[in-house]
Amino acid sequence: MKKRFLFSTALALIIAAPALSANAQTSPSEQPAGATGGAMAQSVVTQQQPSDMLARTLIGMSVRNQQDESIGKIDDVVIDDKGQVKAVIVSVGGFLGIGDKDVALPWSEVKVDADRKRAVVNATKDQLNQAPAFKTAEQQKRDEDRARRAAETEEQAARQRSGAPVGGPVGSPPSPAPAR
C-alpha cells in the first residue's frame, strides 16, 4: 500500500512537472497582491488536469497486445534522474502471481487507454515471457554479493583441497597458525 502511494505521488509529480515549470516562470507582476515571492506558492499543483494521469491509475493496469490478448499487468514505474517516466514494469507469465517475472517496457512503446483502463503494447505474450527479466538496483547488488561470496567459498575450498592455508576473504593473507 505504501509503495503504491509513493509511486502514485512520484508519477503525479512527473506528469505535473511541465505545469510546475510554467508556473515557476511567472513574472513578479503576475504574482497576487500581498505575495511575498515565496517559491512554494508558485509551485503547488491544486488540481489534476484532464491530460494528467495518476500513478495509481497506471499501477495495476491490464496490459494487452494489439490482438487484444492479455499480456500481464503494470506493477511499477521506472523514473529516470530527469524525472521522466523511462519504463513500466510489467508482470508476465505465471499463474495467480506464482512463477511470474517482471519485464521493463520502454514508456515510449506503451499506449495507455485510460478510458478502457488498459495499456496496449506491440508484443506477444511469448515475446515478453522470453524477454530478460528486469532487475532493480537492489536485486543487482544482491546478485553481485552472492556471486562474490560464492567465488570466495570456491577459492577457500580449492585452497583446502590443495593443502594451502585457508585465510579470510579472497586476496587476504592466510591466518597465522595458533600458538601451542
N, C-alpha and C positions, 0 to 999 in steps of 0.2 A: 504494500500500500504506500509506504513512504517512498520507495523507489519510483513508483508510478507518479506520485505527486511531484517529486523532484524533476523528473523528465518532462512532465506537463509544464511545469514552471519554466524550465530551460527552453523548451520548444516555443512557448508563448513569447519569451523574451527574444528569441531568434527571429521569429516571424514579425515581431513588432519593431525590430531594430531599425528598419527604414523610417518608420513613423517617428521613432525616438530621435533619429538623426535629423529629420526635417524640423521637429520641434526645437532642437538644440540650436538651429541656425536662425532663429528669430532675432530681429534687431532689438536694441533696448527700447525703441519707440513702440514696439509691438507688445511689450510687457504690460500687464494690467497695472492700473494706478495703484500705488502703495506697495508694489512688489519690491522686494529688497534685492532682487537679482539672484536669488538662490537658484542654483542649478537643478536641485531636486524638483522644484515646482515645474520646471520646463521639461523634465524627463519622465513624468508619470503618465502611464497609459491608463485612461479611465474606462475604456470600454473596448470590446472586441469589434473589429471591423468585419464586414461581410466576407472579405477575402482572407481573413486570418483563420488559422486552424490551431486548435489547442493540441498539445501533445497527447492528452488523454483520449482525444478522438482518434489519433493515429495508432497509439499503442493498443494492441488487441484487435486491430482491424484485420479483416479477412483479406488474404492475397489470392488473386485469381490470375490465370493467364488469359491470353486473347481468345482462347477457345472456351472460356468461362469454366475451366476446370479449377477446382480448389487446389492451391499450392501450399498454403500454410497460413500463418498469421504473423503480424508485426509484433515483435517482443521488445524492441528497443530502438533507439535512435542514436546515431554517431554524429557528434557535432565537432567540427574542426576548431583550430585555435583562433580562427577569424570569426567564430560564432555562426558559421553556415552549416546547414544540415548536409553532411557528407554522404551518409548511407542510412538505410534502415536494416535492422537485423530481423530476418525472417526465420521463424522456426519451421523446419520442414521435416518430412518423414515421421516415423514413429506412429504410435497409436496411444491416444489419451495422454500425451506428454512423455511416454516411455519410448526411448530409442530415437528421439528426435535430435536434430542438430541445428545450430544457428548458422545461417549464411547471410553475409552482408551484401546487399544490393545497392549500387550507387543510386542516390536520390534522383539523379537526372534520368534514370531508367524506370522510375516508378511514377505511374499516373494515378492520382488519387481521385476517386469518385465519391466525394463527401456525401452526396445525396443518397447514394446506394450503400454508403458505409463500407467501402472496399477499395483496395488498391489493385491495379492491373499492371502486370509485368509481361515482357516479351520473352518468356522462358517456359519450358515444360517442367512438370514435376520431376521427371527423371534427370533433367539437366541440373536442377537445384539439389537433388539428392546426391548427385555425383560431384557437385562443386565442393571445393575445400571448405572446411568449417571455419567460421570466424572465431578468432581468439582475442579476448580482451588483453590489455597490457598486463593485468594481474595474472591471467592464465599463462601468458608467455613467460613471465618471471618464474612462476611455479614450475613450468616445464624446464626452464634453464637450470633452476636449482636442483630439480630432480635428476637431470642429466649429469650435472656436476657431481652430485653425491654418488650416483651410480658409477661414474668414472673413478672417483676416489676409492670406492669399495672394491672395484675391479683391480685397481692398482695395488691396493693392500693385499688382496687375495693372491695376486701374481707374486708379490714380494714374499708372502708366506710360503707359496709353492716353491720358490727358488731358494728359500732359506735366508733371504736378506732380512735384516731387522725391519720391523714394521713400525713406522713413525706416525705422525699426525697426518694432517691433510697433504695433498699432493704437493711435492716440492719442498716440504719442511724436512729438517734434519731428523734422523731417527732418534727415538727416545733413548736416554742413557740407560745402561743396564743397572738394575737395582744393586745397592751395596750389600755385601754379606757381613 
